Amino acid sequence: MEHELDLSQFDYELPSELIAQTPAARRDASRLLHLDAAGGLHDLQFPDLPSLLRAGDLLVFNDTRVIKARLRGHKASGGRVEVLVERITGPRQALAHVRASKSPGAGTRLVLADGAFEAEVAGREGELFELRFPDRVLDLLERHGAVPLPPYITHAADASDEARYQTVYAREPGAVAAPTAGLHFDQAMLERLDARGIGRAFVTLHVGAGTFQPVRATRLRDHVMHAERYVVPADTLRRVRETRAAGGRIIAVGTTSVRAIEAAAAQGGDEDTPREGDTRLFITPGYAFACVDALITNFHLPQSTLLMLVSALAGMAPIRRAYAHAVQSRYRFFSYGDAMFIESAQS
């Protein structure tokens, strides 16, 4: 089936006013659209989530932390530049997107953050530039960078975005986009889930800017998926194995958790060793899930790889119906928007 899939099958009409520009007043104050395994739709609120879960289920969260990856400045020769750090590759090195009127060559010095420091272009790696920094990259970004809000959010990042475009359990710095399904969880919700006997485990997948890149290939089989770094700890592998053996469900919090767990399953190896690496896993309808039984996620862009992933889990027709219902019911879309709870049609 996969070779027949076409980009146009994953399009839908979205009124621009439904794109959430700011988060809800409280983290859990969003709506929740439940798409059950039979394709039924149920309009709920996010605080209703525990009622959809059972004792013995395991929620898998992505604990990546969004870094202040956006820097502005100019070349030493004068032209304006904007830098978006994609991946930190060493204490003082990173791969970054660099927007400039003319592509900077090796040896170009970039004067950043109102002259606070300079970075040097060391070379290229595909579309990314290898940059050398004068001090620890993470420290410089924390002091001088800005939160890299998605391209469809029109305001400049401010202090409230620094707090709200980050999950309450974020631990491992490295993402340039938030794992947005997790933004709905506050400490009170986590405690409610604990009290109901619902397990919690973590993976780390550093979300890259490629998550917002459009699919340019008409046929999905021609699309080259962007790579993202992930780690699945041995403890999480054990919890997944034990949960499945006991009849519990594995519920991914966000598409990034899905990619990490499924990439780890595909990697194979000793069950007691962590799985890590770069994944280019492209999940489209026809994919057989090895681990994931359900997914908590936000609403995704038309023609995006994430829309293809949820269509693989629930089926293309149920997802089309769910999105049409969400538009008609004026759910809020994308990173700061409302949530879905999707049960696998494969279970």
C-alpha positions as CSV (number, residue, x, y, z in Angstrom):
1,M,0.0,0.0,0.0
2,E,2.8,2.4,0.9
3,H,4.0,2.9,-2.7
4,E,0.6,4.2,-3.7
5,L,0.5,6.9,-1.1
6,D,0.3,10.4,-2.5
7,L,0.9,13.8,-0.7
8,S,-2.5,15.1,-1.7
9,Q,-4.2,12.4,0.4
10,F,-3.0,14.2,3.5
11,D,-4.3,17.7,2.9
12,Y,-7.1,19.5,4.6
13,E,-8.5,23.0,4.7
14,L,-7.7,24.9,7.9
15,P,-9.0,28.4,8.6
16,S,-6.0,30.5,9.8
17,E,-7.9,31.7,12.8
18,L,-7.8,28.2,14.3
19,I,-4.0,28.2,14.5
20,A,-3.4,28.8,18.2
21,Q,-1.0,31.8,18.7
22,T,-0.8,31.6,22.5
23,P,-1.2,28.8,25.0
24,A,-4.3,28.2,27.0
25,A,-4.6,30.0,30.3
26,R,-3.6,26.8,32.2
27,R,-1.6,23.9,30.8
28,D,-4.6,21.5,31.2
29,A,-7.2,24.0,30.0
30,S,-7.4,22.5,26.5
31,R,-10.0,20.4,24.7
32,L,-9.3,16.7,24.1
33,L,-10.8,14.9,21.0
34,H,-10.9,11.1,21.7
35,L,-10.7,9.0,18.5
36,D,-11.5,5.5,19.7
37,A,-10.3,2.2,18.0
38,A,-13.6,1.8,16.2
39,G,-13.3,5.3,14.7
40,G,-15.8,7.0,17.1
41,L,-15.3,10.6,18.1
42,H,-15.8,12.0,21.6
43,D,-15.4,15.7,22.6
44,L,-13.7,15.9,26.0
45,Q,-11.5,18.3,28.0
46,F,-7.9,17.5,28.8
47,P,-8.6,16.9,32.5
48,D,-10.8,13.9,31.4
49,L,-7.7,12.1,30.2
50,P,-7.3,9.8,33.3
51,S,-10.8,8.4,32.5
52,L,-9.5,7.0,29.2
53,L,-6.6,5.2,30.9
54,R,-6.4,2.1,32.9
55,A,-4.2,1.0,35.9
56,G,-1.3,-0.8,34.4
57,D,-1.1,1.4,31.3
58,L,2.3,3.0,30.6
59,L,2.7,6.6,29.4
60,V,5.9,7.3,27.6
61,F,7.1,10.9,27.7
62,N,9.8,12.7,25.8
63,D,12.0,14.6,28.3
64,T,13.9,16.7,25.8
65,R,14.4,20.3,26.7
66,V,13.9,23.2,24.2
67,I,17.1,25.3,23.9
68,K,17.1,29.0,23.1
69,A,18.4,28.1,19.6
70,R,17.6,31.3,17.7
71,L,20.3,34.0,17.3
72,R,20.4,37.2,15.2
73,G,23.4,39.2,14.1
74,H,25.4,40.0,11.0
75,K,28.5,38.8,9.1
76,A,31.7,40.5,10.0
77,S,31.5,42.0,6.4
78,G,28.1,43.5,7.2
79,G,25.1,41.4,5.9
80,R,22.4,40.4,8.3
81,V,22.1,36.8,9.5
82,E,19.7,34.6,11.5
83,V,21.1,31.4,13.1
84,L,18.9,28.5,14.2
85,V,21.0,25.9,16.0
86,E,19.8,22.5,14.9
87,R,22.1,20.2,16.8
88,I,24.9,20.7,19.3
89,T,27.8,18.4,18.2
90,G,30.4,19.3,20.8
91,P,30.9,21.7,23.7
92,R,31.7,24.6,21.3
93,Q,30.4,23.2,18.0
94,A,26.9,23.0,16.5
95,L,25.1,22.4,13.2
96,A,22.8,25.3,12.3
97,H,20.5,26.7,9.7
98,V,21.9,30.1,8.7
99,R,19.7,32.6,6.8
100,A,21.6,35.3,5.0
101,S,21.3,37.2,1.7
102,K,24.4,35.2,0.5
103,S,25.3,31.8,1.8
104,P,28.4,32.2,4.1
105,G,31.5,30.2,3.2
106,A,34.0,28.5,5.5
107,G,35.9,31.0,7.5
108,T,33.1,33.6,7.6
109,R,32.7,35.2,11.0
110,L,29.2,35.8,12.3
111,V,28.8,38.6,14.9
112,L,25.9,37.6,17.0
113,A,23.6,38.9,19.8
114,D,24.4,42.6,19.4
115,G,28.1,41.9,19.3
116,A,28.2,39.7,22.4
117,F,30.3,37.1,20.7
118,E,31.3,35.7,17.3
119,A,30.9,32.3,15.7
120,E,32.9,31.0,12.8
121,V,31.6,29.0,9.9
122,A,33.8,25.8,9.7
123,G,32.0,24.1,6.8
124,R,28.8,22.6,5.6
125,E,26.9,19.4,6.1
126,G,24.1,19.3,3.6
127,E,21.7,22.2,4.3
128,L,23.3,22.9,7.7
129,F,26.4,24.9,8.5
130,E,29.0,23.8,11.0
131,L,29.7,26.6,13.5
132,R,32.4,27.0,16.0
133,F,31.6,29.1,19.1
134,P,34.0,30.8,21.5
135,D,32.5,29.2,24.6
136,R,30.1,26.4,25.5
137,V,27.2,26.5,23.0
138,L,24.5,25.8,25.6
139,D,25.7,28.6,27.9
140,L,25.8,31.1,25.0
141,L,22.4,30.2,23.8
142,E,20.9,30.4,27.4
143,R,22.4,33.9,27.8
144,H,21.8,35.3,24.3
145,G,19.4,33.1,22.4
146,A,15.6,33.2,21.9
147,V,13.1,30.4,22.1
148,P,12.6,29.1,18.5
149,L,8.8,29.3,18.2
150,P,7.3,27.5,15.1
151,P,7.0,29.4,11.9
152,Y,3.2,29.6,12.1
153,I,3.3,31.5,15.4
154,T,3.5,35.1,14.5
155,H,4.7,36.9,17.7
156,A,8.3,37.1,18.8
157,A,9.1,34.8,21.7
158,D,8.8,36.4,25.2
159,A,9.2,35.3,28.8
160,S,5.8,33.5,28.9
161,D,6.9,31.4,25.9
162,E,10.1,30.5,27.7
163,A,7.9,28.9,30.4
164,R,5.0,27.5,28.3
165,Y,6.9,26.3,25.2
166,Q,8.5,23.7,27.6
167,T,7.1,20.6,29.3
168,V,7.1,20.6,33.1
169,Y,9.3,17.4,33.0
170,A,11.9,18.7,30.4
171,R,15.4,17.5,31.5
172,E,17.7,16.9,28.5
173,P,18.6,20.1,26.6
174,G,18.8,19.7,22.8
175,A,15.4,20.3,21.1
176,V,14.7,23.3,18.8
177,A,10.9,22.5,18.9
178,A,8.8,21.4,21.9
179,P,7.3,17.9,22.1
180,T,4.0,19.7,22.2
181,A,1.7,16.9,23.4
182,G,3.5,17.1,26.7
183,L,2.7,20.8,27.1
184,H,-0.8,19.9,28.4
185,F,0.5,18.1,31.4
186,D,1.0,19.9,34.7
187,Q,2.3,18.5,38.0
188,A,-1.3,18.0,39.3
189,M,-2.2,15.8,36.3
190,L,1.0,13.7,36.7
191,E,0.0,13.1,40.3
192,R,-3.5,12.1,39.3
193,L,-2.1,9.6,36.9
194,D,0.3,8.2,39.5
195,A,-2.6,7.8,42.0
196,R,-4.5,5.7,39.4
197,G,-1.7,3.3,38.9
198,I,-0.7,4.5,35.5
199,G,3.0,4.1,34.8
200,R,5.4,6.7,33.5
201,A,8.6,6.2,31.5
202,F,10.8,8.5,29.5
203,V,12.6,8.6,26.2
204,T,14.7,11.5,24.8
205,L,14.3,12.6,21.2
206,H,15.7,16.0,20.4
207,V,13.1,17.5,18.0
208,G,14.7,19.3,15.1
209,A,13.5,22.1,12.9
210,G,12.9,19.5,10.2
211,T,9.7,18.7,11.9
212,F,8.2,21.8,10.3
213,Q,9.7,21.2,6.8
214,P,7.1,20.5,4.1
215,V,7.1,17.2,2.3
216,R,8.3,18.1,-1.2
217,A,7.9,14.7,-2.8
218,T,4.5,14.0,-4.4
219,R,4.9,10.2,-3.8
220,L,5.6,9.5,-0.1
221,R,8.1,6.8,-1.0
222,D,10.4,9.5,-2.5
223,H,10.5,11.6,0.7
224,V,13.7,11.7,2.6
225,M,12.9,12.0,6.3
226,H,15.0,14.3,8.5
227,A,17.2,12.7,11.1
228,E,16.7,13.2,14.9
229,R,18.8,12.0,17.8
230,Y,17.1,9.7,20.3
231,V,17.9,7.7,23.5
232,V,15.6,5.0,25.0
233,P,17.0,4.1,28.4
234,A,17.2,0.4,29.4
235,D,14.7,1.1,32.2
236,T,12.1,2.3,29.7
237,L,12.7,-0.8,27.5
238,R,12.1,-3.0,30.5
239,R,8.9,-1.0,31.5
240,V,7.5,-1.4,28.0
241,R,8.3,-5.1,28.0
242,E,6.7,-5.7,31.4
243,T,3.6,-3.6,30.6
244,R,2.9,-5.5,27.4
245,A,3.5,-8.8,29.2
246,A,1.0,-7.8,31.9
247,G,-1.7,-6.7,29.3
248,G,-1.2,-3.0,29.8
249,R,-1.1,-0.5,26.9
250,I,1.8,1.6,25.8
251,I,0.6,5.1,25.3
252,A,3.0,7.5,23.7
253,V,2.8,11.2,24.7
254,G,3.6,12.8,21.3
255,T,4.7,11.7,17.9
256,T,8.4,12.1,19.0
257,S,7.9,9.4,21.7
258,V,6.3,7.2,19.0
259,R,9.4,7.6,16.8
260,A,11.8,6.9,19.6
261,I,10.1,3.8,20.9
262,E,9.5,2.4,17.4
263,A,13.0,3.2,16.3
264,A,14.4,1.4,19.4
265,A,12.2,-1.7,18.6
266,A,13.5,-1.7,15.0
267,Q,17.1,-1.3,16.2
268,G,16.9,-4.6,18.1
269,G,19.8,-5.7,20.3
270,D,20.2,-6.7,24.0
271,E,17.0,-5.9,25.9
272,D,19.1,-4.6,28.9
273,T,21.1,-2.0,27.0
274,P,19.9,1.5,26.1
275,R,19.0,2.1,22.5
276,E,20.3,5.3,20.9
277,G,21.2,6.8,17.6
278,D,19.8,8.9,14.8
279,T,16.4,7.9,13.4
280,R,14.9,8.7,10.0
281,L,11.9,6.5,10.7
282,F,9.1,7.6,8.4
283,I,5.8,6.2,9.6
284,T,3.1,6.1,7.0
285,P,-0.2,4.1,6.6
286,G,0.7,0.5,6.2
287,Y,3.3,0.6,9.0
288,A,3.0,-2.1,11.6
289,F,3.5,-0.7,15.1
290,A,5.8,-2.8,17.3
291,C,5.0,-1.1,20.6
292,V,2.5,1.8,20.6
293,D,-1.2,1.1,21.4
294,A,-2.4,4.7,21.7
295,L,-1.2,8.3,21.3
296,I,-1.7,11.6,23.0
297,T,-1.0,14.3,20.4
298,N,-1.9,17.8,19.1
299,F,-3.3,18.5,15.7
300,H,-0.8,18.5,12.9
301,L,-0.1,20.6,9.7
302,P,-1.6,19.6,6.4
303,Q,0.6,17.3,4.3
304,S,3.0,16.9,7.2
305,T,4.9,13.7,8.2
306,L,3.2,13.9,11.6
307,L,-0.3,13.7,10.0
308,M,0.9,10.7,8.1
309,L,2.1,9.1,11.4
310,V,-1.3,9.5,13.1
311,S,-3.0,8.2,9.9
312,A,-0.9,5.1,10.2
313,L,-2.0,4.5,13.8
314,A,-5.7,5.2,13.4
315,G,-6.4,4.8,9.7
316,M,-6.6,7.5,7.0
317,A,-10.4,7.7,6.9
318,P,-10.8,8.1,10.7
319,I,-8.2,10.8,10.9
320,R,-9.8,12.7,8.0
321,R,-13.1,12.5,9.8
322,A,-11.5,13.6,13.1
323,Y,-9.8,16.6,11.5
324,A,-13.0,17.7,9.7
325,H,-14.9,17.4,13.0
326,A,-12.1,19.4,14.8
327,V,-12.3,22.2,12.2
328,Q,-16.1,22.3,12.3
329,S,-16.0,22.3,16.1
330,R,-13.3,25.0,16.1
331,Y,-10.6,23.2,18.0
332,R,-7.3,25.0,18.3
333,F,-4.6,23.7,16.1
334,F,-0.8,23.0,16.2
335,S,1.8,23.6,19.0
336,Y,-0.3,25.7,21.4
337,G,-3.5,24.1,20.4
338,D,-5.8,21.3,21.7
339,A,-5.1,17.6,22.0
340,M,-6.2,14.3,20.7
341,F,-6.2,10.8,22.3
342,I,-5.9,8.3,19.5
343,E,-6.4,4.6,20.0
344,S,-4.7,2.3,17.5
345,A,-6.9,0.7,14.9
346,Q,-4.3,-2.1,14.8
347,S,-4.8,-3.2,18.4
